[in-house]
Each structure stands twice: as C-alpha cells, then as structure tokens.
Amino acid sequence: MGKTYERIDGRLRTFIEEQPLFFTATAPLSGDGTVNLSPKGLKGSFAVLDELTVAYLDFAGSNAETIAHLRENGRITLMWCAFQGPPNIVRVHGRGEPVFRDGPRFKELIAHFPDIDPSAHGLRAVIVVHAELIRDTCGYAVPYMAYENDRDLHGKRFAREDDASLSAYFEKKEHVATSLDGLPGLPLPLPPSTV
C-alpha cells in the first residue's frame, strides 16, 4: 500500500506541485510540548527546489510555532492529500530551517516563487525542507473535495502593512517572538524586506 521514494521527481513531484493545500507538522523536543499542525495554501507559495529539497513561504499569522520548533530541532513533516482524482497521501519527513528576510540566501530563495507577491501577505521567512524520508500511502479514506479558489482575505489584510507596521503587529502578538512553550520564535523587530 505504501511506497518509499529516493527523491521528489516525476509523478510524485507533479502530484505535490498540483495540490492547492498541504500541511506542516512540527514539535518541540520537550515531551510535554505543544505539537503544531498547520494548513498551508496560497497558489505559488510552495516550490520544489531540487529532488530532495522543497520550500514554502511563511506569511504573517497569529503565532510562529513552526519557526520556533525548526529553530530548536529542525524536525518537520509535510503532507499532501489527493482530494480529487486517484487517492494518495504523500509525506516528506525531513529537516527544515527558516531563512529570514535578512538572511544571505533569502533573495535567491524568493526567486523560486515568481507567481506570488510576497509583500501582499506579510512575508516573514522562507521555510526550506531537506527530505530525509519520502513516502506515499493509499488515501482511500480521504474524501473528495473540490478546490474553488484561494481566499483573498489574507492578502487584503496584510497588503496594507509596511515593514514598520508589520513588525509592530508581530510584536503585539503573544506567540510570535516566543512559542506557546516559550521557545524563541520569529526574531523581532522584523528586518526590512529586501524584495
């Protein structure tokens, strides 16, 4: 039923690039820490960088659990489900890192996302994931659901922010600079955007 892959290419790459939604899961090292599971969307905000590396744009939100967990231990799992067509679930288990707006690789990484305007969404970082285990499973119990369109609410909300107001927004949020479990999250103040 399940299969392990050595790389993200061919049919597997096509499948994950076509999905309008994926999920990220991270956790702190502490056994009683908070496990984080987040949905990710916005067409154009995910990219396959090479056969073992993927990346996605991390936008403004109410917390920064994924960033905090990656800064602490790097563990991350990404998951895609087929809601249309043949049933399938793909998971990429690996090590992730946040590349922040003032990082030396930030501009190079942003070039992989030509179809999205990061300034309209309060871009905080690019999350880069290096795959260590790539597997698929049947997905027989995943329901059929129709994708209609991306919501425009996130872009409308954060397009009106400049670097200073966005940084102030993050500083007011309880779990952006520090995670739910007290781990360092997004470094603040937010550095100016270089894109």
C-alpha positions in Angstrom: 0.0 0.0 0.0 2.8 2.5 0.9 5.9 3.2 -1.1 9.2 4.9 -0.2 10.9 7.2 -2.7 14.5 8.2 -3.0 13.7 11.6 -4.5 11.0 14.0 -5.4 10.7 13.7 -9.1 8.4 12.6 -11.9 4.8 11.7 -11.0 5.5 12.4 -7.3 6.7 15.9 -7.9 3.8 16.6 -10.3 1.4 15.5 -7.6 2.7 17.7 -4.8 3.1 20.7 -7.0 -0.6 20.4 -8.2 -2.1 20.3 -4.7 -3.7 23.6 -3.5 -3.3 22.7 0.1 -0.6 20.9 2.2 0.0 20.5 6.0 3.1 21.0 8.1 3.8 19.3 11.4 6.5 20.1 13.9 7.1 19.6 17.7 9.5 20.8 20.3 11.9 18.4 21.9 10.1 18.5 25.2 7.8 15.5 25.7 5.1 17.8 27.1 5.5 20.5 24.5 2.8 21.5 22.0 2.7 19.7 18.7 1.9 22.1 15.9 0.0 21.2 12.7 -0.7 23.9 10.2 -2.5 24.0 6.8 -0.7 25.9 4.0 -2.2 27.3 0.9 -1.9 30.3 -1.5 -1.1 29.2 -5.0 2.5 29.8 -5.9 3.8 29.8 -2.3 5.3 26.3 -2.5 8.3 25.2 -4.6 10.4 22.1 -5.3 14.0 23.3 -5.3 15.6 20.0 -6.2 15.0 16.3 -5.8 15.5 16.4 -2.1 14.6 20.0 -1.1 11.4 21.9 -1.0 10.4 25.3 0.3 7.4 27.4 1.1 6.7 31.0 2.1 5.9 31.7 5.7 3.4 34.5 6.0 2.1 36.7 8.7 -0.1 34.9 11.3 -1.1 34.7 14.9 1.9 32.6 16.0 5.2 31.2 14.9 5.2 27.7 16.2 6.8 26.1 13.1 9.6 28.6 13.1 10.2 28.1 16.9 10.3 24.3 16.5 12.6 24.4 13.5 15.0 26.8 15.3 15.1 24.4 18.2 15.4 21.0 16.5 14.7 21.2 12.7 12.2 18.3 12.6 9.3 18.7 10.2 6.8 16.7 8.2 4.9 18.0 5.2 1.8 16.2 3.9 -0.3 16.4 0.8 -3.7 14.6 0.2 -5.4 14.0 -3.1 -8.9 15.5 -2.7 -9.5 14.9 -6.4 -8.5 12.1 -8.7 -6.9 8.8 -7.6 -6.4 8.5 -3.8 -3.0 9.4 -2.5 -1.2 10.8 0.5 2.4 11.9 0.3 4.6 12.8 3.3 8.0 14.3 3.3 9.8 13.9 6.6 12.9 15.9 7.0 14.9 18.8 8.5 13.7 22.3 8.0 15.1 25.8 8.5 13.6 29.2 8.4 15.5 31.6 6.2 14.6 35.1 7.4 14.2 38.3 5.4 17.7 39.5 6.3 19.4 36.1 5.6 22.0 35.9 2.8 20.0 33.2 0.9 16.7 35.0 1.1 16.7 36.8 -2.2 17.9 33.7 -4.1 15.1 31.6 -2.5 12.4 34.2 -3.2 13.2 33.8 -6.9 11.6 30.3 -6.8 8.1 31.9 -6.2 7.5 34.1 -9.2 3.7 33.8 -9.2 3.1 35.3 -5.8 3.6 38.8 -4.4 5.2 38.3 -1.0 4.6 41.9 0.0 0.9 41.4 0.0 1.0 38.7 2.6 3.4 39.9 5.3 6.2 37.5 4.4 8.3 36.5 7.4 10.6 33.8 6.1 11.1 31.1 3.6 11.0 27.6 5.1 13.4 25.2 3.4 12.9 21.5 4.0 15.6 18.9 3.2 13.9 15.5 2.7 15.1 12.5 4.7 12.2 10.1 4.1 9.6 10.4 1.3 6.6 8.1 1.4 3.1 7.8 0.0 0.1 5.9 1.3 -3.2 5.0 -0.2 -5.5 7.8 1.0 -8.6 5.6 0.5 -10.4 7.3 3.3 -9.7 10.9 2.2 -12.9 12.4 0.9 -13.4 14.0 -2.5 -13.5 17.8 -2.2 -13.5 20.5 -4.8 -11.0 23.3 -4.9 -12.7 26.5 -5.9 -10.2 29.3 -5.4 -7.7 30.8 -2.9 -9.2 33.1 -0.3 -8.2 36.7 -0.8 -8.6 37.7 2.8 -5.0 37.2 3.9 -3.7 39.3 1.0 -6.3 42.0 1.7 -5.4 42.1 5.4 -1.6 42.3 5.1 -1.2 44.3 1.9 -1.9 47.4 3.9 1.1 46.8 6.2 4.5 48.3 5.6 7.7 46.9 7.3 7.3 49.0 10.4 3.6 48.3 11.0 4.0 44.6 10.2 6.8 44.4 12.8 4.6 46.2 15.3 1.8 43.8 14.6 4.1 40.8 15.3 5.4 42.4 18.5 1.8 42.7 19.8 1.1 39.0 19.2 1.7 36.8 22.2 3.2 33.8 20.4 5.2 35.2 17.5 8.5 36.2 19.2 8.1 33.3 21.6 6.3 30.0 21.0 3.4 28.5 23.1 6.1 26.6 25.0 8.5 29.5 25.5 10.9 28.8 22.6 12.4 31.6 20.5 10.1 32.2 17.5 10.3 35.0 14.9 13.3 37.3 15.6 11.9 40.9 16.2 12.0 43.6 15.2 11.3 42.3 11.7 14.1 43.3 9.3 13.1 45.3 6.3 12.1 43.4 3.2 14.8 43.0 0.5 12.3 42.1 -2.2 
